[in-house]
Amino acid sequence: MNKVPEFAIFQDSKRYRSAIWTKEQGRWQECKPEEFAAILIMANLIRHSPDPNATMQQLIEMMQFDNSEEG
């Protein structure tokens, strides 16, 4: 039985395309071309982290904090 990932990132550096998969949404969310660099940084942070789950949790918390300040 295959497990569905909680989170995945797709990037095409030739076309500057990115997409993010979340289990919660159950689909790929395509990102804007101007978001490519930010998604690349996030992907590298997670990929090279000694604890990718903790890194991802910190990123989520930072995004939630940022969103709460906008409202």
Backbone as XML, in Angstrom:
<?xml version="1.0"?>
<chain id="A" units="angstrom">
  <residue number="1" name="MET">
    <atom name="N" x="0.840" y="-1.183" z="0.000"/>
    <atom name="CA" x="0.000" y="0.000" z="0.000"/>
    <atom name="C" x="0.886" y="1.247" z="0.000"/>
  </residue>
  <residue number="2" name="ASN">
    <atom name="N" x="0.647" y="2.161" z="-0.930"/>
    <atom name="CA" x="1.421" y="3.391" z="-1.018"/>
    <atom name="C" x="0.844" y="4.443" z="-0.081"/>
  </residue>
  <residue number="3" name="LYS">
    <atom name="N" x="1.750" y="5.175" z="0.570"/>
    <atom name="CA" x="1.325" y="6.268" z="1.440"/>
    <atom name="C" x="1.255" y="7.558" z="0.631"/>
  </residue>
  <residue number="4" name="VAL">
    <atom name="N" x="0.289" y="8.385" z="0.953"/>
    <atom name="CA" x="0.162" y="9.697" z="0.328"/>
    <atom name="C" x="1.030" y="10.666" z="1.126"/>
  </residue>
  <residue number="5" name="PRO">
    <atom name="N" x="1.919" y="11.412" z="0.444"/>
    <atom name="CA" x="2.784" y="12.334" z="1.184"/>
    <atom name="C" x="1.983" y="13.485" z="1.785"/>
  </residue>
  <residue number="6" name="GLU">
    <atom name="N" x="2.472" y="13.981" z="2.908"/>
    <atom name="CA" x="1.846" y="15.155" z="3.533"/>
    <atom name="C" x="2.114" y="16.407" z="2.712"/>
  </residue>
  <residue number="7" name="PHE">
    <atom name="N" x="3.286" y="16.421" z="2.047"/>
    <atom name="CA" x="3.756" y="17.635" z="1.401"/>
    <atom name="C" x="4.772" y="17.263" z="0.330"/>
  </residue>
  <residue number="8" name="ALA">
    <atom name="N" x="4.721" y="17.936" z="-0.806"/>
    <atom name="CA" x="5.717" y="17.730" z="-1.860"/>
    <atom name="C" x="5.867" y="19.022" z="-2.664"/>
  </residue>
  <residue number="9" name="ILE">
    <atom name="N" x="7.050" y="19.188" z="-3.244"/>
    <atom name="CA" x="7.334" y="20.360" z="-4.070"/>
    <atom name="C" x="7.810" y="19.876" z="-5.436"/>
  </residue>
  <residue number="10" name="PHE">
    <atom name="N" x="7.266" y="20.463" z="-6.492"/>
    <atom name="CA" x="7.707" y="20.211" z="-7.858"/>
    <atom name="C" x="8.298" y="21.507" z="-8.396"/>
  </residue>
  <residue number="11" name="GLN">
    <atom name="N" x="9.476" y="21.409" z="-9.049"/>
    <atom name="CA" x="10.047" y="22.594" z="-9.683"/>
    <atom name="C" x="10.651" y="22.235" z="-11.030"/>
  </residue>
  <residue number="12" name="ASP">
    <atom name="N" x="10.419" y="23.102" z="-12.010"/>
    <atom name="CA" x="10.989" y="22.991" z="-13.345"/>
    <atom name="C" x="11.818" y="24.251" z="-13.569"/>
  </residue>
  <residue number="13" name="SER">
    <atom name="N" x="13.131" y="24.127" z="-13.419"/>
    <atom name="CA" x="13.994" y="25.305" z="-13.480"/>
    <atom name="C" x="14.130" y="25.867" z="-14.895"/>
  </residue>
  <residue number="14" name="LYS">
    <atom name="N" x="13.834" y="25.084" z="-15.919"/>
    <atom name="CA" x="13.903" y="25.605" z="-17.291"/>
    <atom name="C" x="12.737" y="26.537" z="-17.597"/>
  </residue>
  <residue number="15" name="ARG">
    <atom name="N" x="11.584" y="26.266" z="-17.008"/>
    <atom name="CA" x="10.389" y="27.071" z="-17.269"/>
    <atom name="C" x="9.971" y="27.918" z="-16.064"/>
  </residue>
  <residue number="16" name="TYR">
    <atom name="N" x="10.753" y="27.841" z="-14.988"/>
    <atom name="CA" x="10.448" y="28.574" z="-13.745"/>
    <atom name="C" x="9.028" y="28.283" z="-13.263"/>
  </residue>
  <residue number="17" name="ARG">
    <atom name="N" x="8.691" y="26.994" z="-13.252"/>
    <atom name="CA" x="7.384" y="26.545" z="-12.768"/>
    <atom name="C" x="7.566" y="25.808" z="-11.454"/>
  </residue>
  <residue number="18" name="SER">
    <atom name="N" x="6.650" y="26.035" z="-10.536"/>
    <atom name="CA" x="6.650" y="25.355" z="-9.245"/>
    <atom name="C" x="5.223" y="24.965" z="-8.916"/>
  </residue>
  <residue number="19" name="ALA">
    <atom name="N" x="5.103" y="23.893" z="-8.137"/>
    <atom name="CA" x="3.805" y="23.493" z="-7.619"/>
    <atom name="C" x="4.029" y="22.838" z="-6.265"/>
  </residue>
  <residue number="20" name="ILE">
    <atom name="N" x="3.040" y="22.974" z="-5.408"/>
    <atom name="CA" x="3.115" y="22.404" z="-4.062"/>
    <atom name="C" x="1.920" y="21.477" z="-3.869"/>
  </residue>
  <residue number="21" name="TRP">
    <atom name="N" x="2.210" y="20.283" z="-3.378"/>
    <atom name="CA" x="1.180" y="19.290" z="-3.055"/>
    <atom name="C" x="1.014" y="19.266" z="-1.545"/>
  </residue>
  <residue number="22" name="THR">
    <atom name="N" x="-0.226" y="19.295" z="-1.079"/>
    <atom name="CA" x="-0.493" y="19.041" z="0.332"/>
    <atom name="C" x="-1.563" y="17.967" z="0.415"/>
  </residue>
  <residue number="23" name="LYS">
    <atom name="N" x="-1.376" y="17.071" z="1.351"/>
    <atom name="CA" x="-2.346" y="15.999" z="1.553"/>
    <atom name="C" x="-3.704" y="16.585" z="1.921"/>
  </residue>
  <residue number="24" name="GLU">
    <atom name="N" x="-3.674" y="17.655" z="2.691"/>
    <atom name="CA" x="-4.912" y="18.303" z="3.135"/>
    <atom name="C" x="-5.769" y="18.744" z="1.954"/>
  </residue>
  <residue number="25" name="GLN">
    <atom name="N" x="-5.129" y="19.359" z="0.936"/>
    <atom name="CA" x="-5.877" y="19.806" z="-0.240"/>
    <atom name="C" x="-6.103" y="18.661" z="-1.230"/>
  </residue>
  <residue number="26" name="GLY">
    <atom name="N" x="-5.186" y="17.708" z="-1.248"/>
    <atom name="CA" x="-5.318" y="16.564" z="-2.143"/>
    <atom name="C" x="-5.089" y="16.888" z="-3.603"/>
  </residue>
  <residue number="27" name="ARG">
    <atom name="N" x="-4.340" y="17.957" z="-3.858"/>
    <atom name="CA" x="-4.059" y="18.350" z="-5.244"/>
    <atom name="C" x="-2.805" y="19.223" z="-5.292"/>
  </residue>
  <residue number="28" name="TRP">
    <atom name="N" x="-2.301" y="19.407" z="-6.508"/>
    <atom name="CA" x="-1.171" y="20.295" z="-6.722"/>
    <atom name="C" x="-1.672" y="21.726" z="-6.851"/>
  </residue>
  <residue number="29" name="GLN">
    <atom name="N" x="-1.006" y="22.643" z="-6.183"/>
    <atom name="CA" x="-1.305" y="24.070" z="-6.296"/>
    <atom name="C" x="-0.150" y="24.705" z="-7.067"/>
  </residue>
  <residue number="30" name="GLU">
    <atom name="N" x="-0.429" y="25.163" z="-8.285"/>
    <atom name="CA" x="0.626" y="25.774" z="-9.087"/>
    <atom name="C" x="0.967" y="27.158" z="-8.537"/>
  </residue>
  <residue number="31" name="CYS">
    <atom name="N" x="2.252" y="27.463" z="-8.503"/>
    <atom name="CA" x="2.731" y="28.751" z="-8.000"/>
    <atom name="C" x="2.995" y="29.690" z="-9.170"/>
  </residue>
  <residue number="32" name="LYS">
    <atom name="N" x="3.064" y="30.959" z="-8.866"/>
    <atom name="CA" x="3.361" y="31.961" z="-9.882"/>
    <atom name="C" x="4.853" y="31.904" z="-10.224"/>
  </residue>
  <residue number="33" name="PRO">
    <atom name="N" x="5.221" y="32.228" z="-11.474"/>
    <atom name="CA" x="6.639" y="32.205" z="-11.850"/>
    <atom name="C" x="7.513" y="33.089" z="-10.954"/>
  </residue>
  <residue number="34" name="GLU">
    <atom name="N" x="6.958" y="34.214" z="-10.484"/>
    <atom name="CA" x="7.749" y="35.108" z="-9.627"/>
    <atom name="C" x="7.979" y="34.527" z="-8.227"/>
  </residue>
  <residue number="35" name="GLU">
    <atom name="N" x="7.282" y="33.442" z="-7.887"/>
    <atom name="CA" x="7.485" y="32.768" z="-6.600"/>
    <atom name="C" x="8.545" y="31.667" z="-6.672"/>
  </residue>
  <residue number="36" name="PHE">
    <atom name="N" x="9.083" y="31.430" z="-7.876"/>
    <atom name="CA" x="10.010" y="30.321" z="-8.083"/>
    <atom name="C" x="11.194" y="30.369" z="-7.114"/>
  </residue>
  <residue number="37" name="ALA">
    <atom name="N" x="11.847" y="31.520" z="-6.982"/>
    <atom name="CA" x="13.037" y="31.629" z="-6.128"/>
    <atom name="C" x="12.702" y="31.333" z="-4.664"/>
  </residue>
  <residue number="38" name="ALA">
    <atom name="N" x="11.594" y="31.851" z="-4.177"/>
    <atom name="CA" x="11.203" y="31.604" z="-2.784"/>
    <atom name="C" x="10.913" y="30.123" z="-2.553"/>
  </residue>
  <residue number="39" name="ILE">
    <atom name="N" x="10.250" y="29.473" z="-3.505"/>
    <atom name="CA" x="9.954" y="28.047" z="-3.381"/>
    <atom name="C" x="11.239" y="27.240" z="-3.436"/>
  </residue>
  <residue number="40" name="LEU">
    <atom name="N" x="12.192" y="27.663" z="-4.276"/>
    <atom name="CA" x="13.487" y="26.989" z="-4.360"/>
    <atom name="C" x="14.230" y="27.063" z="-3.023"/>
  </residue>
  <residue number="41" name="ILE">
    <atom name="N" x="14.207" y="28.213" z="-2.385"/>
    <atom name="CA" x="14.851" y="28.373" z="-1.073"/>
    <atom name="C" x="14.183" y="27.457" z="-0.051"/>
  </residue>
  <residue number="42" name="MET">
    <atom name="N" x="12.856" y="27.443" z="-0.050"/>
    <atom name="CA" x="12.130" y="26.586" z="0.888"/>
    <atom name="C" x="12.453" y="25.110" z="0.639"/>
  </residue>
  <residue number="43" name="ALA">
    <atom name="N" x="12.479" y="24.701" z="-0.614"/>
    <atom name="CA" x="12.790" y="23.304" z="-0.946"/>
    <atom name="C" x="14.188" y="22.930" z="-0.481"/>
  </residue>
  <residue number="44" name="ASN">
    <atom name="N" x="15.139" y="23.828" z="-0.688"/>
    <atom name="CA" x="16.514" y="23.546" z="-0.253"/>
    <atom name="C" x="16.643" y="23.507" z="1.260"/>
  </residue>
  <residue number="45" name="LEU">
    <atom name="N" x="15.936" y="24.385" z="1.951"/>
    <atom name="CA" x="15.951" y="24.347" z="3.420"/>
    <atom name="C" x="15.463" y="22.995" z="3.932"/>
  </residue>
  <residue number="46" name="ILE">
    <atom name="N" x="14.367" y="22.527" z="3.369"/>
    <atom name="CA" x="13.795" y="21.246" z="3.798"/>
    <atom name="C" x="14.705" y="20.092" z="3.397"/>
  </residue>
  <residue number="47" name="ARG">
    <atom name="N" x="15.183" y="20.103" z="2.166"/>
    <atom name="CA" x="15.998" y="19.005" z="1.631"/>
    <atom name="C" x="17.302" y="18.822" z="2.415"/>
  </residue>
  <residue number="48" name="HIS">
    <atom name="N" x="17.920" y="19.908" z="2.832"/>
    <atom name="CA" x="19.233" y="19.831" z="3.482"/>
    <atom name="C" x="19.165" y="19.919" z="5.004"/>
  </residue>
  <residue number="49" name="SER">
    <atom name="N" x="17.965" y="19.951" z="5.548"/>
    <atom name="CA" x="17.797" y="20.031" z="6.991"/>
    <atom name="C" x="18.085" y="18.685" z="7.659"/>
  </residue>
  <residue number="50" name="PRO">
    <atom name="N" x="18.735" y="18.702" z="8.819"/>
    <atom name="CA" x="18.912" y="17.450" z="9.558"/>
    <atom name="C" x="17.580" y="16.914" z="10.097"/>
  </residue>
  <residue number="51" name="ASP">
    <atom name="N" x="16.582" y="17.786" z="10.237"/>
    <atom name="CA" x="15.249" y="17.383" z="10.695"/>
    <atom name="C" x="14.201" y="18.074" z="9.817"/>
  </residue>
  <residue number="52" name="PRO">
    <atom name="N" x="13.904" y="17.506" z="8.624"/>
    <atom name="CA" x="12.981" y="18.154" z="7.693"/>
    <atom name="C" x="11.591" y="18.416" z="8.276"/>
  </residue>
  <residue number="53" name="ASN">
    <atom name="N" x="11.106" y="17.536" z="9.137"/>
    <atom name="CA" x="9.783" y="17.747" z="9.736"/>
    <atom name="C" x="9.763" y="18.986" z="10.616"/>
  </residue>
  <residue number="54" name="ALA">
    <atom name="N" x="10.797" y="19.169" z="11.419"/>
    <atom name="CA" x="10.877" y="20.351" z="12.281"/>
    <atom name="C" x="11.032" y="21.619" z="11.441"/>
  </residue>
  <residue number="55" name="THR">
    <atom name="N" x="11.822" y="21.546" z="10.389"/>
    <atom name="CA" x="11.996" y="22.700" z="9.507"/>
    <atom name="C" x="10.680" y="23.076" z="8.855"/>
  </residue>
  <residue number="56" name="MET">
    <atom name="N" x="9.951" y="22.074" z="8.372"/>
    <atom name="CA" x="8.655" y="22.331" z="7.751"/>
    <atom name="C" x="7.683" y="22.946" z="8.753"/>
  </residue>
  <residue number="57" name="GLN">
    <atom name="N" x="7.693" y="22.443" z="9.976"/>
    <atom name="CA" x="6.815" y="23.001" z="11.010"/>
    <atom name="C" x="7.150" y="24.463" z="11.291"/>
  </residue>
  <residue number="58" name="GLN">
    <atom name="N" x="8.441" y="24.798" z="11.325"/>
    <atom name="CA" x="8.849" y="26.183" z="11.544"/>
    <atom name="C" x="8.398" y="27.076" z="10.390"/>
  </residue>
  <residue number="59" name="LEU">
    <atom name="N" x="8.508" y="26.577" z="9.161"/>
    <atom name="CA" x="8.057" y="27.347" z="8.003"/>
    <atom name="C" x="6.551" y="27.602" z="8.072"/>
  </residue>
  <residue number="60" name="ILE">
    <atom name="N" x="5.801" y="26.578" z="8.446"/>
    <atom name="CA" x="4.345" y="26.722" z="8.581"/>
    <atom name="C" x="4.011" y="27.776" z="9.629"/>
  </residue>
  <residue number="61" name="GLU">
    <atom name="N" x="4.692" y="27.716" z="10.762"/>
    <atom name="CA" x="4.439" y="28.689" z="11.832"/>
    <atom name="C" x="4.763" y="30.109" z="11.382"/>
  </residue>
  <residue number="62" name="MET">
    <atom name="N" x="5.851" y="30.285" z="10.627"/>
    <atom name="CA" x="6.210" y="31.618" z="10.133"/>
    <atom name="C" x="5.164" y="32.132" z="9.152"/>
  </residue>
  <residue number="63" name="MET">
    <atom name="N" x="4.652" y="31.250" z="8.271"/>
    <atom name="CA" x="3.629" y="31.673" z="7.313"/>
    <atom name="C" x="2.326" y="32.025" z="8.021"/>
  </residue>
  <residue number="64" name="GLN">
    <atom name="N" x="1.958" y="31.263" z="9.044"/>
    <atom name="CA" x="0.747" y="31.565" z="9.795"/>
    <atom name="C" x="0.886" y="32.879" z="10.541"/>
  </residue>
  <residue number="65" name="PHE">
    <atom name="N" x="2.057" y="33.138" z="11.115"/>
    <atom name="CA" x="2.306" y="34.392" z="11.814"/>
    <atom name="C" x="2.205" y="35.562" z="10.845"/>
  </residue>
  <residue number="66" name="ASP">
    <atom name="N" x="2.803" y="35.409" z="9.663"/>
    <atom name="CA" x="2.776" y="36.459" z="8.650"/>
    <atom name="C" x="1.341" y="36.730" z="8.207"/>
  </residue>
  <residue number="67" name="ASN">
    <atom name="N" x="0.553" y="35.690" z="8.011"/>
    <atom name="CA" x="-0.846" y="35.848" z="7.601"/>
    <atom name="C" x="-1.680" y="36.523" z="8.689"/>
  </residue>
  <residue number="68" name="SER">
    <atom name="N" x="-1.380" y="36.249" z="9.956"/>
    <atom name="CA" x="-2.148" y="36.864" z="11.043"/>
    <atom name="C" x="-1.859" y="38.361" z="11.145"/>
  </residue>
  <residue number="69" name="GLU">
    <atom name="N" x="-0.670" y="38.784" z="10.751"/>
    <atom name="CA" x="-0.344" y="40.218" z="10.778"/>
    <atom name="C" x="-1.013" y="40.970" z="9.658"/>
  </residue>
  <residue number="70" name="GLU">
    <atom name="N" x="-1.291" y="40.287" z="8.535"/>
    <atom name="CA" x="-1.929" y="40.941" z="7.380"/>
    <atom name="C" x="-3.402" y="41.226" z="7.650"/>
  </residue>
  <residue number="71" name="GLY">
    <atom name="N" x="-4.053" y="40.354" z="8.440"/>
    <atom name="CA" x="-5.490" y="40.469" z="8.653"/>
    <atom name="C" x="-5.846" y="41.574" z="9.551"/>
  </residue>
</chain>
